[in-house]
Amino acid sequence: MGRDIEYNIYEGLAKKYGMSVAQAKASTANMVQMAREAGLEYNMDTLILTNTFDAHRLTMFAKKHG
């Protein structure tokens, strides 16, 4: 399984939810605004998508070894 993802967050959301990239950007902008109001900073334009398989494996390894 590859670790590099060849699309950005907007393309991924558009495909997953059956919407246009423009709709995905608008939806994401709304989420970013809600996060900002909660004191969080989401930088969706610079987000790097990746496969989290290895992160989950590391978590399970750490749990197993205390």
MIKE-995257 format. One line per field, with one value per residue: residue number from 1; residue in one letter; x, y, z of N, C-alpha, C, O, CB in turn. Coordinates in nm, 4 decimals, padded with zeros to 6 digits, m for minus. Glycine has a CB too. Example, Ala and Ser with C-alpha at 12.3 -4.5 7.8 and 13.67 -1.06 7.14 Angstrom:
REM residues 2
bakol <- 1	2
palum <- A	S
npx <- 01.3190	01.2850
npy <- m00.5690	m00.2250
npz <- 00.7800	00.7080
capx <- 01.2300	01.3670
capy <- m00.4500	m00.1060
capz <- 00.7800	00.7140
cpx <- 01.3200	01.2900
cpy <- m00.3300	00.0030
cpz <- 00.7800	00.7870
opx <- 01.4236	01.3409
opy <- m00.3319	00.1138
opz <- 00.8465	00.8039
cbpx <- 01.1308	01.4084
cbpy <- m00.4473	m00.0598
cbpz <- 00.9046	00.5725
//
This chain:
REM residues 66
bakol <- 1	2	3	4	5	6	7	8	9	10	11	12	13	14	15	16	17	18	19	20	21	22	23	24	25	26	27	28	29	30	31	32	33	34	35	36	37	38	39	40	41	42	43	44	45	46	47	48	49	50	51	52	53	54	55	56	57	58	59	60	61	62	63	64	65	66
palum <- M	G	R	D	I	E	Y	N	I	Y	E	G	L	A	K	K	Y	G	M	S	V	A	Q	A	K	A	S	T	A	N	M	V	Q	M	A	R	E	A	G	L	E	Y	N	M	D	T	L	I	L	T	N	T	F	D	A	H	R	L	T	M	F	A	K	K	H	G
npx <- 00.0847	00.0661	00.2120	00.2019	m00.0235	m00.1952	m00.3641	m00.5328	m00.6824	m00.9286	m00.9973	m01.0142	m01.2271	m01.4317	m01.4560	m01.5179	m01.7632	m01.9215	m01.9318	m01.8549	m01.5220	m01.5226	m01.7449	m01.6493	m01.4402	m01.5859	m01.7344	m01.5279	m01.4186	m01.6164	m01.5919	m01.3320	m01.3735	m01.5478	m01.3721	m01.1826	m01.3349	m01.3488	m01.0993	m00.9018	m00.6637	m00.6907	m00.5237	m00.6018	m00.5221	m00.2544	m00.2398	m00.1165	m00.1946	m00.1901	m00.1293	m00.2392	m00.1690	00.0853	00.1132	m00.0935	m00.0042	00.2288	00.1162	m00.0219	00.1978	00.3330	00.1387	00.1339	00.3850	00.3812
npy <- m00.1185	00.2135	00.5133	00.7743	01.0244	01.1312	01.3500	01.6545	01.7850	01.9005	01.7811	01.5178	01.5287	01.6116	01.3909	01.1869	01.2735	01.3262	01.5822	01.9038	02.0411	02.3100	02.3228	02.1640	02.3242	02.5435	02.4238	02.3405	02.5876	02.6848	02.5052	02.5693	02.8298	02.7818	02.6376	02.8366	03.0106	02.8576	02.8786	02.7439	02.6784	02.5966	02.4946	02.4347	02.4604	02.3973	02.1469	01.8192	01.5246	01.1869	00.8345	00.6735	00.4296	00.3347	00.4988	00.4081	00.1484	00.2008	00.3155	00.0952	m00.0730	00.0774	00.0747	m00.1976	m00.2296	m00.0744
npz <- 00.0000	m00.0923	00.0406	m00.0338	m00.1280	m00.4030	m00.4430	m00.3430	m00.0387	m00.1056	m00.3506	m00.2643	m00.0774	m00.2489	m00.4188	m00.2323	m00.1212	m00.3388	m00.4645	m00.6122	m00.6565	m00.5920	m00.4218	m00.2161	m00.1256	m00.0291	00.1762	00.3400	00.4083	00.5737	00.7885	00.8726	00.9625	01.1793	01.3421	01.3914	01.5475	01.7724	01.8668	01.7289	01.4678	01.1442	00.8613	00.5740	00.3076	00.3003	00.3924	00.4172	00.2807	00.3855	00.4069	00.6911	00.7948	00.8948	01.1199	01.2815	01.3246	01.4734	01.7021	01.8095	01.8594	02.0552	02.2577	02.3174	02.4287	02.6509
capx <- 00.0000	00.1459	00.1939	00.1833	m00.1570	m00.1731	m00.4694	m00.5387	m00.7981	m01.0515	m01.0280	m01.0549	m01.3616	m01.5244	m01.4775	m01.5827	m01.9002	m01.9925	m01.9523	m01.7493	m01.4100	m01.5675	m01.8313	m01.5631	m01.3696	m01.6825	m01.7646	m01.4082	m01.4067	m01.7098	m01.5313	m01.2174	m01.4291	m01.5966	m01.2531	m01.1253	m01.4189	m01.3188	m00.9608	m00.8130	m00.6211	m00.6842	m00.4607	m00.6402	m00.4518	m00.1204	m00.2554	m00.0553	m00.2651	m00.1031	m00.1869	m00.2094	m00.1484	00.2033	00.0871	m00.1750	00.0833	00.3153	00.0327	m00.0453	00.3268	00.3567	00.0438	00.1772	00.5082	00.3615
capy <- 00.0000	00.3344	00.6119	00.9060	01.0480	01.2180	01.4506	01.7427	01.7658	01.9392	01.6759	01.4001	01.5506	01.6156	01.2531	01.1106	01.3167	01.3496	01.7255	01.9670	02.0932	02.4397	02.2948	02.1138	02.4404	02.6223	02.3477	02.3448	02.7244	02.6925	02.4310	02.6479	02.9409	02.7280	02.6057	02.9646	03.0596	02.7737	02.9033	02.6545	02.7259	02.4910	02.5416	02.3314	02.4766	02.3400	02.0140	01.7107	01.3993	01.0703	00.7106	00.6676	00.2913	00.3205	00.5658	00.3162	00.0380	00.2514	00.3294	m00.0391	m00.1189	00.1499	00.0230	m00.3326	m00.2206	00.0176
capz <- 00.0000	m00.1018	00.1467	m00.0933	m00.1820	m00.5192	m00.4582	m00.2269	00.0488	m00.1751	m00.4468	m00.1886	m00.0244	m00.3621	m00.4620	m00.1250	m00.0949	m00.4634	m00.4856	m00.6914	m00.5788	m00.5395	m00.3073	m00.1091	m00.0702	00.0479	00.2969	00.4231	00.4606	00.6857	00.8984	00.9190	01.0390	01.3073	01.4206	01.4343	01.6566	01.8896	01.9039	01.6550	01.3357	01.0431	00.7375	00.4784	00.1811	00.3096	00.4497	00.3408	00.3039	00.3879	00.4543	00.8346	00.8335	00.9793	01.2474	01.3611	01.3644	01.5789	01.8214	01.8648	01.9113	02.1800	02.3564	02.3531	02.5052	02.7631
cpx <- 00.0887	00.1154	00.1683	00.0437	m00.1449	m00.2826	m00.4727	m00.6692	m00.9291	m01.0944	m01.0763	m01.1952	m01.4656	m01.5572	m01.5567	m01.7306	m01.9789	m02.0274	m01.8410	m01.6369	m01.4485	m01.6567	m01.7491	m01.4866	m01.4628	m01.7149	m01.6472	m01.3893	m01.4985	m01.6510	m01.4135	m01.2656	m01.4791	m01.4790	m01.1906	m01.2023	m01.3976	m01.1735	m00.8597	m00.7780	m00.6051	m00.6292	m00.4828	m00.5622	m00.3118	m00.1218	m00.1927	m00.1269	m00.1664	m00.1814	m00.1453	m00.1818	m00.0294	00.1847	00.0043	m00.0919	00.1733	00.2389	00.0099	00.0849	00.3548	00.2636	00.0882	00.2981	00.5014	00.4148
cpy <- 00.1241	00.4326	00.7518	00.9158	01.1579	01.3220	01.5363	01.7197	01.7969	01.8335	01.5491	01.4123	01.5501	01.4736	01.1739	01.1444	01.3522	01.4949	01.7797	02.0124	02.2278	02.4209	02.2454	02.2294	02.5247	02.5537	02.3527	02.4831	02.7434	02.6220	02.5085	02.7656	02.8946	02.6931	02.7328	03.0208	02.9806	02.7891	02.8118	02.7148	02.6068	02.5521	02.4372	02.3411	02.4150	02.2005	01.9098	01.5819	01.2839	00.9488	00.6953	00.5261	00.2754	00.3876	00.4756	00.1969	00.0805	00.2667	00.1946	m00.0973	m00.0533	00.0995	m00.1134	m00.3290	m00.1162	00.1544
cpz <- 00.0000	00.0097	00.0921	m00.1544	m00.2859	m00.5410	m00.3328	m00.1497	m00.0226	m00.2769	m00.3766	m00.1331	m00.1359	m00.4081	m00.3572	m00.1102	m00.2212	m00.4877	m00.5730	m00.5983	m00.5176	m00.4172	m00.1881	m00.0443	00.0154	00.1799	00.3944	00.4838	00.5801	00.8082	00.9585	01.0041	01.1759	01.3980	01.4759	01.5536	01.7855	01.9340	01.8352	01.5197	01.2430	00.9145	00.6287	00.3475	00.1825	00.3724	00.3584	00.3780	00.3007	00.4340	00.6013	00.8846	00.9280	01.1150	01.3388	01.4083	01.4795	01.7099	01.8888	01.9238	02.0469	02.2914	02.4084	02.4473	02.6174	02.7375
opx <- 00.1772	00.0057	00.1183	m00.0006	m00.0903	m00.2918	m00.4217	m00.7550	m01.0291	m01.2125	m01.1679	m01.2739	m01.5745	m01.6733	m01.6513	m01.8135	m02.0907	m02.1396	m01.7447	m01.6549	m01.4112	m01.6451	m01.7766	m01.4700	m01.4228	m01.7218	m01.6655	m01.3480	m01.4624	m01.6597	m01.3973	m01.2048	m01.4552	m01.4855	m01.1503	m01.1430	m01.4249	m01.1291	m00.7448	m00.8549	m00.5151	m00.6832	m00.3922	m00.5387	m00.2569	m00.0165	m00.2133	m00.1204	m00.0712	m00.2883	m00.0264	m00.1720	m00.0416	00.2358	00.0295	m00.1087	00.1924	00.2911	00.0214	00.0811	00.3954	00.3061	00.0809	00.3120	00.6041	00.4048
opy <- 00.1370	00.4336	00.8383	00.8248	01.2649	01.3774	01.4961	01.6428	01.7279	01.8007	01.4819	01.3179	01.4951	01.4410	01.1026	01.0558	01.4029	01.5269	01.7095	02.0208	02.2570	02.4952	02.2811	02.2324	02.5725	02.6190	02.3672	02.4946	02.8105	02.6738	02.5128	02.7973	02.9611	02.7165	02.7377	03.0720	03.0304	02.7218	02.8031	02.7933	02.5250	02.6510	02.3606	02.2390	02.3840	02.1438	01.9120	01.5362	01.2839	00.9617	00.7035	00.5047	00.2092	00.3379	00.4680	00.1504	00.0039	00.2344	00.1824	m00.1637	m00.1205	00.0840	m00.1410	m00.4145	m00.0754	00.2417
opz <- 00.0846	00.0654	00.1640	m00.2244	m00.2587	m00.6505	m00.2282	m00.1929	m00.0026	m00.2880	m00.4239	m00.1404	m00.1197	m00.4331	m00.3908	m00.0894	m00.2121	m00.5270	m00.6038	m00.4768	m00.4040	m00.3198	m00.0736	00.0776	00.1216	00.2839	00.5153	00.5992	00.6768	00.9195	01.0804	01.1063	01.2767	01.5187	01.5921	01.6486	01.8947	02.0269	01.8782	01.4642	01.2617	00.8648	00.5959	00.2828	00.0768	00.4016	00.2370	00.4922	00.2226	00.4936	00.6321	01.0054	01.0311	01.2154	01.4590	01.5211	01.5740	01.8166	02.0107	02.0274	02.1417	02.4059	02.5282	02.5347	02.6715	02.8237
cbpx <- m00.0960	00.1238	00.3152	00.2917	m00.2596	m00.1607	m00.6085	m00.5269	m00.7850	m01.0323	m00.9052	m00.9587	m01.3678	m01.4646	m01.3428	m01.5118	m01.8982	m02.1161	m01.9578	m01.8053	m01.2831	m01.6429	m01.9384	m01.4643	m01.3099	m01.8113	m01.7985	m01.2849	m01.4398	m01.8461	m01.4850	m01.1333	m01.5429	m01.6854	m01.1508	m01.1259	m01.5653	m01.3481	m00.9466	m00.8780	m00.4881	m00.8253	m00.3077	m00.7883	m00.4422	m00.0302	m00.4037	00.0990	m00.3765	00.0183	m00.1402	m00.3241	m00.1285	00.3247	00.0143	m00.2962	00.1683	00.3766	m00.1016	m00.1015	00.4410	00.3369	m00.0968	00.2113	00.6228	00.4245
cbpy <- 00.0002	00.4002	00.6138	00.9339	01.0866	01.1342	01.3841	01.8908	01.8531	02.0739	01.6451	01.3753	01.6829	01.6978	01.1845	01.1359	01.4348	01.2692	01.8019	02.0876	02.1073	02.5190	02.1908	02.0076	02.5262	02.6445	02.2021	02.3055	02.8282	02.6301	02.2927	02.6987	03.0070	02.6027	02.5284	03.0660	03.0534	02.6262	02.8894	02.5163	02.8065	02.4255	02.5689	02.3403	02.6229	02.4320	01.9822	01.7003	01.3785	01.0942	00.5878	00.7263	00.2057	00.3786	00.7003	00.2675	m00.0098	00.3849	00.3931	m00.1338	m00.0869	00.3014	00.0131	m00.4125	m00.1884	m00.0360
cbpz <- 00.1225	m00.2346	00.2365	m00.2001	m00.0693	m00.6422	m00.4841	m00.2705	00.1727	m00.2448	m00.5323	m00.0765	00.0523	m00.4791	m00.4895	00.0065	m00.0032	m00.4656	m00.3508	m00.7733	m00.6671	m00.6482	m00.3449	m00.1637	m00.1829	m00.0333	00.2615	00.3416	00.3510	00.6475	00.8502	00.7986	00.9610	01.2843	01.3356	01.3179	01.6162	01.8584	02.0504	01.6368	01.3449	01.0191	00.7582	00.4502	00.1469	00.3904	00.4737	00.3684	00.1993	00.4792	00.3665	00.9128	00.7102	00.9093	01.2244	01.2796	01.2453	01.5378	01.7852	01.7546	01.8106	02.1582	02.2956	02.2264	02.4127	02.8850
//
